[in-house]
Amino acid sequence: MPSSECPCGSGSAFTSCCGPYLAGDASAPTAVALMRSRYCAYVSGDEAYLLDTWHPSTRPDVLNLDSGQTPTWIGLKVVAGHGGGSADTEGSVEFVARYKINGKAHRMRETSRFVKDQGRWFYLDGDVDSQR
């Protein structure tokens, strides 16, 4: 990832936003931060980070991000977050991610659930509503 603006839409530089999480230099301190960094991992195709930040109880064996219908991610908007702070053990984040496949624009709205396990946030699962 370049050191320019972070793809997560925070307005911060990648190197001071999601970059340290994807590099393994730090763990996301909140559910929202983890969700944003996971979006960046989808943008860059970082399957290892996505699997590493997925809770073992729901994590798939592989993601196959390069299966042929790879989306081009074009934007993220965090709609709402509930819990997921440094003192919480659970949280949820509602977001809208925009992407293109074969030149057609799509929107995915998801409410993701996160859990903190041994002091570290993990993606658990989510309810997805994909739209064109």
C-alpha positions in Angstrom: 0.0 0.0 0.0 1.2 3.5 -0.7 1.9 6.0 2.1 -0.8 8.3 0.7 -4.3 8.5 2.1 -5.6 5.3 3.7 -8.1 3.4 1.6 -10.4 3.0 4.7 -11.7 6.6 4.2 -10.4 8.0 7.5 -8.6 10.8 5.8 -5.3 9.9 7.5 -2.2 8.6 5.9 -2.1 4.8 5.4 1.3 4.7 7.3 -0.3 6.2 10.4 -3.8 4.6 10.1 -4.3 1.0 9.0 -0.7 0.4 7.8 0.7 -0.7 11.2 -2.1 -3.2 11.7 -1.6 -4.8 8.3 2.2 -4.9 8.8 1.7 -6.7 12.1 3.3 -3.8 14.1 0.2 -3.2 16.1 -3.3 -4.6 16.8 -6.4 -2.6 16.1 -7.5 -1.1 19.4 -11.3 -1.0 18.5 -13.8 -2.9 16.4 -14.1 0.1 14.0 -10.3 0.2 13.6 -10.2 -3.5 12.9 -13.1 -3.2 10.4 -11.3 -0.4 8.6 -8.0 -2.3 8.5 -9.8 -5.4 7.1 -11.3 -3.2 4.3 -7.7 -2.2 3.5 -6.7 -5.8 3.4 -9.5 -6.5 0.9 -8.3 -3.6 -1.2 -4.8 -5.0 -1.3 -5.7 -8.7 -1.4 -4.0 -9.4 1.9 -5.7 -12.8 2.6 -3.3 -13.6 5.4 -4.3 -10.5 7.4 -8.0 -11.2 6.8 -7.7 -14.8 8.1 -5.5 -13.7 11.0 -8.1 -11.2 12.2 -11.0 -13.6 11.7 -12.1 -15.3 15.0 -11.1 -19.0 14.9 -14.6 -20.1 15.7 -16.0 -18.8 12.4 -12.8 -18.4 10.2 -12.8 -20.2 6.8 -9.8 -22.2 5.8 -9.2 -20.0 2.7 -10.8 -17.0 1.1 -9.7 -17.3 -2.5 -9.5 -13.6 -3.1 -8.1 -14.2 -6.6 -10.9 -16.5 -7.8 -11.5 -14.5 -11.0 -14.3 -12.2 -9.9 -12.1 -9.9 -7.9 -13.8 -6.6 -7.1 -12.1 -3.3 -7.3 -12.9 -1.6 -4.0 -13.7 2.1 -4.4 -14.9 3.4 -1.1 -15.9 2.8 2.5 -18.3 4.6 4.7 -18.8 3.7 8.4 -22.5 4.2 9.2 -22.5 3.2 12.9 -20.6 1.4 15.6 -22.0 -0.1 18.8 -19.6 -1.2 21.6 -16.3 -2.3 20.3 -14.2 0.2 22.4 -11.1 -0.5 24.4 -13.1 -1.5 27.5 -15.6 -3.7 25.6 -15.5 -7.4 24.7 -18.0 -7.2 21.9 -19.0 -4.7 19.2 -20.7 -4.2 15.9 -19.9 -1.9 13.0 -22.4 -1.1 10.2 -20.7 0.1 7.0 -21.2 0.5 3.3 -18.5 -0.6 0.9 -18.6 0.4 -2.8 -16.9 -1.7 -5.4 -16.9 -2.6 -9.1 -16.9 -5.9 -10.9 -16.6 -6.0 -14.7 -17.2 -2.2 -14.8 -20.5 -2.4 -12.9 -20.8 -0.6 -9.6 -22.1 -2.4 -6.5 -22.7 -1.5 -2.8 -22.4 -3.9 0.1 -24.0 -2.9 3.3 -22.9 -5.1 6.3 -23.3 -5.1 10.0 -20.2 -6.9 11.2 -19.8 -8.4 14.7 -16.5 -8.4 16.5 -15.3 -10.0 19.7 -12.2 -9.3 21.8 -10.4 -12.5 22.7 -7.3 -12.3 25.0 -7.1 -8.6 24.5 -7.3 -8.6 20.7 -10.2 -7.8 18.4 -11.4 -10.3 15.8 -14.1 -10.3 13.1 -16.8 -12.9 14.1 -19.4 -12.6 11.4 -21.8 -10.2 9.7 -25.1 -9.7 8.0 -24.7 -8.6 4.4 -27.0 -6.7 2.1 -25.5 -6.4 -1.4 -27.0 -3.9 -3.8 -26.3 -2.5 -7.3 
